[in-house]
């Protein structure tokens, strides 16, 4: 018997303590503040053992004392990621006793683990993960079967825990240790998995649901050409690797469910210090990487697997404008400003005028997020392969100036203007030396235009992350974005844009 998946969870055999420990880790990694887990099963099924192991794992202390709450009914632990409440309902007469125990006043964001949940079934929340453990005596004293079922909003997450386990069980990482990696601004999640002799990255990227229609019946993601699944990532990874670039090798893939097991390129980046600052030699190598890419004749369609191809969308006017529009819809309200319909139309008119020649120019692959968080330094490799590439699933066909602006005006890192200009010259000289048709003046105009468009978009994104997604930490980058805009907006080609910003965007935040 092996893992059996269903729409809300899975069942699997636990042949020994190692298998039970592995299940515990799978669930621990998936937990978020406020989650509720129930543990049911007969006496001796292993409920308390499972709960103790979970507490110790989350605490990072294998020797931590975790007493059974059979008599106290409830134990509270302050753990690094969240508080955890371990409750045992075995001695409850009915659910009315929960209020007397303080169960209605648990620590904010606490994860709650409940043994014997059937003693207060009518008090259980609708969104929870149920774990049922059962002994299988005929298979030995250590053998158990486990049934994991997600309820309510936990149903999809419960199923994904099983899907990830099934993917790992297909290859050499079946018994691998797993550890969460810090997330980014997206809905994707990452884990590092490893054995004694191999390691990989597990990418968990569920299909992006369509948002509300914002224009012409289409959601923002469709207009901006954001990847809806992992197919574009697989296509681009393969295309880049075939051309000598260090994109991650894909070891295993579940395209339907958005799960990829990737080569682990490591943690060494192109910045150093706190706050991080560019390492010039590594930024120079990253520029050389872009030069090499932009010298190539690149196909607009890439194979994914036999019978499946992926066509890169174009970075068209609609996509560029809806990104810039984030300034109007999110950033201006963030700073207490608004614009009239006439001013809004003037904003679009100005941007259309400057973006039209950029769109009309020859296109290349735009990785779209080519900046320090997504660039890994690989010193053991040579040439362009020293630059490891991540986060390219939203790639498009567009101007080569976009990725250069993304690198040299990094939203999270201060790139000094002198270094920016030096690297810009490096790129222009390398392109011009190899291509007599390369026009440095036109490229410089496109660079300033897309740098300003990208900064405009990011102001809106960071304001949206704060107000819609509850992630205020991105606001600290806003002064840096204004610093970059102050470099780009004075370009003569952007005089209409510059005038609009001067009139309609409050200067308070431009420091």
Order of alpha helices (4+ residues) and beta strands (2+ residues): beta-beta-alpha-beta-alpha-beta-beta-beta-beta-beta-alpha-beta-beta-beta-beta-beta-alpha-alpha-beta-beta-beta-beta-beta-alpha-beta-beta-alpha-alpha-beta-beta-beta-beta-alpha-alpha-alpha-alpha-alpha
